[in-house]
Amino acid sequence: MIAEEAAVGGPFLVIGAVRGLVAEVAPVLQRLEDFGPDAVGLGVSFDDLRGIRDYFVHVRAEPLVPLTPNELAEIRGLGQYGEIRVPNPSFLHAMEWASARSVPVEALDPSEERYAGLFAKHIGYFELVRRTVTERRLTKRAPMADNADDFALQWDNVLSSGRGSRDLALARNLTLIDGAVRLGRGGKRVAIVLDRERFAPALGLLKQRPQTPD
């Protein structure tokens, strides 16, 4: 887990947690507690947020979650560093933490429809083929890393090395930061929780935003 505060019109806390790793939950919750946000923004779409809230937050029995071969390979790779759960336990427990304190939670990523449009815009045929081949390669041979943090970064670097993939990631992160800044209007304290590999790009975009009065 990595976290950093930034002042962009108001105080922000950006938290990057390794996707699925249970050991990340405790430090994420501690940073939220220390920061005391007025709102929490998650690096997921509205549909994903609603799904987590409806089926996993404060429920006795959790449904089975279907996974792609690529997701299964990532989980197997991360499993060498600790217990892995789906959906991302850092998101799930952040939502439960916020619910217990009446802190609003919002999805900051593009909607599924918007993301599909961004994907079509940035991922051409050759980039799609490259991504498909890379995903298949990753399912057979995961990156070698000393810890979960490095594994998450290496996995993303391999999968998203193409220009189109980088442009898609940038568009996704721009949407996230736009949403976070709107959430922070009026000087509200906003905590952003996202996947570890998105931490540095998202934080950089946040710091580049002009600090203008609301």
C-alpha positions in Angstrom: 0.0 0.0 0.0 1.2 3.5 -0.8 -0.5 6.8 0.1 0.2 10.5 -0.2 -1.7 13.7 0.6 -2.1 16.6 -1.9 -3.7 20.0 -1.6 -5.6 21.0 -4.8 -8.1 23.5 -3.6 -8.8 21.2 -0.7 -7.0 18.3 1.0 -6.8 15.0 -0.9 -5.5 11.6 0.2 -4.6 9.2 -2.6 -4.2 5.5 -1.6 -2.9 2.8 -4.0 -3.6 -0.7 -2.8 -2.5 -4.0 -4.5 -5.7 -5.4 -6.0 -7.1 -8.3 -4.1 -4.4 -8.5 -1.4 -6.1 -8.9 2.0 -3.0 -7.6 3.8 -3.6 -4.2 2.3 -6.9 -3.7 4.0 -5.6 -2.7 7.5 -3.2 0.0 6.3 -5.8 1.4 4.0 -8.3 1.7 6.8 -5.8 3.2 9.1 -4.9 5.9 6.5 -8.6 6.7 6.1 -9.1 6.9 9.9 -6.1 9.2 10.2 -7.2 11.5 7.3 -10.9 11.7 8.3 -12.3 12.3 4.8 -15.6 14.0 4.1 -16.0 11.8 1.1 -14.4 8.7 -0.4 -13.9 8.2 -4.1 -13.1 4.7 -5.5 -11.3 3.8 -8.7 -14.3 1.8 -10.0 -17.2 2.4 -12.3 -20.7 3.2 -10.9 -21.9 -0.2 -12.0 -19.0 -1.9 -10.2 -19.6 0.2 -7.1 -23.3 -0.7 -7.0 -22.5 -4.4 -7.5 -20.0 -4.4 -4.5 -22.5 -2.4 -2.4 -25.5 -4.6 -3.2 -23.8 -8.0 -3.0 -20.8 -7.7 -0.7 -21.1 -4.9 1.8 -22.5 -6.0 5.2 -23.9 -9.3 3.8 -23.8 -12.8 5.4 -23.2 -14.8 2.2 -21.2 -13.6 -0.7 -22.0 -14.7 -4.3 -19.5 -16.4 -6.5 -17.5 -14.1 -8.7 -16.8 -15.2 -12.3 -13.2 -14.5 -13.4 -11.4 -14.4 -16.7 -8.3 -16.5 -17.3 -6.2 -13.4 -17.1 -7.7 -12.5 -13.7 -7.2 -16.0 -12.4 -3.5 -15.9 -13.5 -3.0 -12.6 -11.7 -4.6 -14.0 -8.6 -2.4 -17.1 -8.7 0.7 -14.9 -9.1 -0.3 -12.6 -6.2 -1.2 -15.6 -4.0 2.5 -16.2 -3.3 2.5 -12.9 -1.3 -0.6 -13.5 0.8 -4.3 -14.2 0.9 -6.2 -12.8 -2.2 -9.9 -12.1 -2.2 -12.4 -10.9 -4.9 -13.8 -8.3 -5.2 -10.9 -6.1 -4.1 -11.1 -6.2 -0.3 -9.5 -2.7 -0.1 -12.5 -1.3 -1.9 -15.0 -3.4 0.0 -13.7 -2.5 3.4 -13.3 1.1 2.5 -17.0 1.2 1.6 -17.9 -0.5 4.9 -15.7 1.9 6.8 -17.4 4.9 5.2 -20.8 3.4 5.7 -20.2 3.0 9.4 -19.3 6.7 9.6 -22.0 8.1 7.2 -19.2 9.2 4.8 -20.5 9.3 1.2 -18.7 7.0 -1.3 -18.7 7.7 -5.1 -17.4 5.8 -8.1 -14.8 7.9 -10.0 -14.1 5.8 -13.1 -15.9 6.1 -16.4 -19.2 4.3 -16.8 -19.2 1.0 -18.6 -20.6 2.7 -21.7 -18.1 5.5 -21.6 -15.2 3.1 -21.0 -16.3 1.1 -24.1 -16.2 4.3 -26.1 -12.7 5.1 -24.8 -11.5 1.5 -25.5 -12.8 1.7 -29.1 -11.1 5.1 -29.5 -7.7 4.1 -28.2 -7.3 0.4 -28.9 -7.0 -0.3 -32.5 -6.7 -3.7 -34.2 -3.0 -4.2 -33.7 -3.0 -3.0 -30.2 -5.9 -5.4 -29.4 -3.9 -8.3 -30.9 -0.9 -7.3 -28.8 -3.0 -7.1 -25.6 -4.6 -10.5 -26.4 -1.2 -12.1 -27.0 0.3 -10.5 -23.9 -2.6 -11.6 -21.7 -2.1 -15.2 -22.9 1.6 -15.0 -22.1 0.9 -13.7 -18.6 -1.5 -16.6 -17.9 1.4 -18.9 -18.6 4.3 -17.0 -17.1 3.6 -14.3 -14.4 6.3 -11.7 -13.6 8.9 -12.5 -11.0 8.9 -10.0 -8.2 10.2 -9.6 -4.7 6.9 -8.5 -3.3 3.2 -7.9 -4.1 3.8 -4.2 -4.8 6.4 -4.9 -7.5 4.3 -7.7 -8.9 1.3 -5.4 -9.4 3.5 -2.8 -11.1 5.3 -5.3 -13.4 2.0 -7.0 -14.3 0.5 -3.6 -15.4 3.7 -2.6 -17.2 3.7 -5.8 -19.3 0.0 -5.6 -20.1 -0.2 -1.9 -20.8 3.0 -1.2 -22.6 1.5 -0.3 -25.9 0.7 3.3 -26.8 -3.0 2.7 -27.2 -3.1 1.1 -23.8 -1.2 4.0 -22.2 -3.6 6.5 -23.8 -6.6 4.5 -22.5 -5.2 4.4 -19.0 -4.6 8.2 -19.2 -8.2 8.8 -20.3 -9.5 6.6 -17.5 -7.3 8.4 -14.9 -8.3 11.9 -16.2 -12.0 10.9 -15.6 -11.1 9.7 -12.1 -9.3 12.9 -11.2 -12.1 15.1 -12.7 -14.6 13.3 -10.5 -12.4 13.5 -7.4 -12.0 17.3 -7.9 -15.7 17.8 -8.2 -16.2 15.7 -5.1 -13.8 18.0 -3.2 -15.5 21.3 -4.1 -16.0 23.6 -1.2 -12.7 22.4 0.4 -14.0 18.9 1.3 -11.5 16.3 2.4 -11.5 13.6 -0.2 -9.8 10.2 0.0 -9.2 8.4 -3.3 -8.7 4.6 -3.2 -7.5 2.9 -6.3 -5.4 0.0 -7.6 -1.7 0.2 -6.9 -0.5 0.6 -10.5 -2.7 3.7 -10.9 -1.3 5.5 -7.9 1.6 7.5 -9.5 -0.3 8.5 -12.7 -3.4 9.6 -10.8 -1.5 11.5 -8.2 0.6 13.2 -10.9 -2.6 14.3 -12.7 -4.1 15.6 -9.4 -1.1 17.7 -8.6 -1.2 19.2 -12.1 -4.7 20.6 -11.5 -4.7 24.3 -11.1 -5.6 25.4 -7.5 -8.5 27.7 -8.2 -11.2 28.8 -5.7 -14.6 27.2 -5.9 
